[in-house]
Amino acid sequence: MKKRAFITGITGQDGSYLAELLLLKGYEVHGLIRRASTFNTARIDHLYTDPHDPAARLFLHYGDLSDGARMVTLLSEIRPDEVYNLGAQSHVRVSFEEPEHTGDTTGIGSIRLLEAVRLAGIDTRYYQASSSEMFGATPPPQNEDTPFYPRSPYGAAKVYSYWVTKNYREAYGLFAVNGILFNHESPRRGETFVTRKITRAVAAIHAGKQDTLFMGNLDAVRDWGYAAEYVEGMWRMLQVDEPEDYVLATGVGFTVRDFLKIAFEHVGLNWEDHVVFDEKFLRPTEVDALVGDATKAKDKLGWKPTVETPDLARIMVEADIRALNCAGTAWVDRVQLPSWGS
């Protein structure tokens, strides 16, 4: 019988790629979506089939990580083989403006879902989306043994989720793992995140529709990989015999300035002619450098990234140019997924 998976955050970047991967592997996929007056499913619309169709394998359910009772009900009904908790308020800068909401969804939401797994009494494997932002001020390279020093409400909430996941693994014997993912981007990245903000602006400036891009800290160093590859790492963490925590990263750091330069040069422009500093985009506490060491994932999971940051920047610029040219149509990012293997 085919496996069944439940994904929170299925309408986000990672959730959409993960759903795509699991469907390719023959899973039945169930996703959690929040009720809204407008549709917010653009990233997964190309995967959706009317649930009345006997061949349908993607099913969406209304709910929210702030509602623990709903999580128990859903898990009891769906009885998934795998649970992927990707739902969160995931914007670091916004977490300073909405710290309570971030703590409730990104932090407490995780224990609600873990407790729902326990109370539903299901035999499932649980993946917790942890973040490199947990390392914060701790110098790179960072791996599974690096101490946490979060520098934002988002990072602090993720540290809470990390530890409660380990606690439920040890206290109740749950197969529960933390995937500590360093920055991973794609054409499906939200438009307010720095990489997508840059590539959208490059496309608009190249098309003559915009002239200036306002930016904050250009010296921050990040380890940027391709999200479509990272979801395979998530899946692999739940296929091994023993639950452990893993870092996923490229191992190479680039500054925001580097990313700007690569993106603008791809369309023959000089970034310095268009970028203007705006202090409102600075965080109250900055994270200087995040560069991961994914040796454990390579050795134990056989996972390694193939798309490096310069190529990623060019992929995203090209996708945003296509999106701009197709404005007003039903254009959807259909990035070719790598060959995942077995």
Secondary structure as UniProt FT lines:
FT   STRAND          4..8
FT   TURN            9..11
FT   HELIX           13..24
FT   TURN            25..26
FT   STRAND          28..33
FT   HELIX           42..47
FT   TURN            51..52
FT   TURN            54..55
FT   STRAND          58..62
FT   TURN            65..66
FT   HELIX           68..78
FT   STRAND          82..85
FT   HELIX           92..97
FT   HELIX           99..102
FT   HELIX           103..108
FT   HELIX           109..120
FT   STRAND          125..131
FT   HELIX           132..134
FT   TURN            135..137
FT   TURN            144..145
FT   HELIX           153..172
FT   STRAND          175..181
FT   STRAND          184..185
FT   TURN            187..188
FT   TURN            191..192
FT   HELIX           194..206
FT   TURN            207..208
FT   STRAND          213..215
FT   STRAND          221..222
FT   STRAND          225..226
FT   HELIX           227..237
FT   TURN            238..239
FT   STRAND          246..248
FT   STRAND          254..255
FT   HELIX           256..265
FT   TURN            266..268
FT   HELIX           271..273
FT   STRAND          275..277
FT   HELIX           279..281
FT   HELIX           295..301
FT   HELIX           309..325
FT   TURN            326..328
//
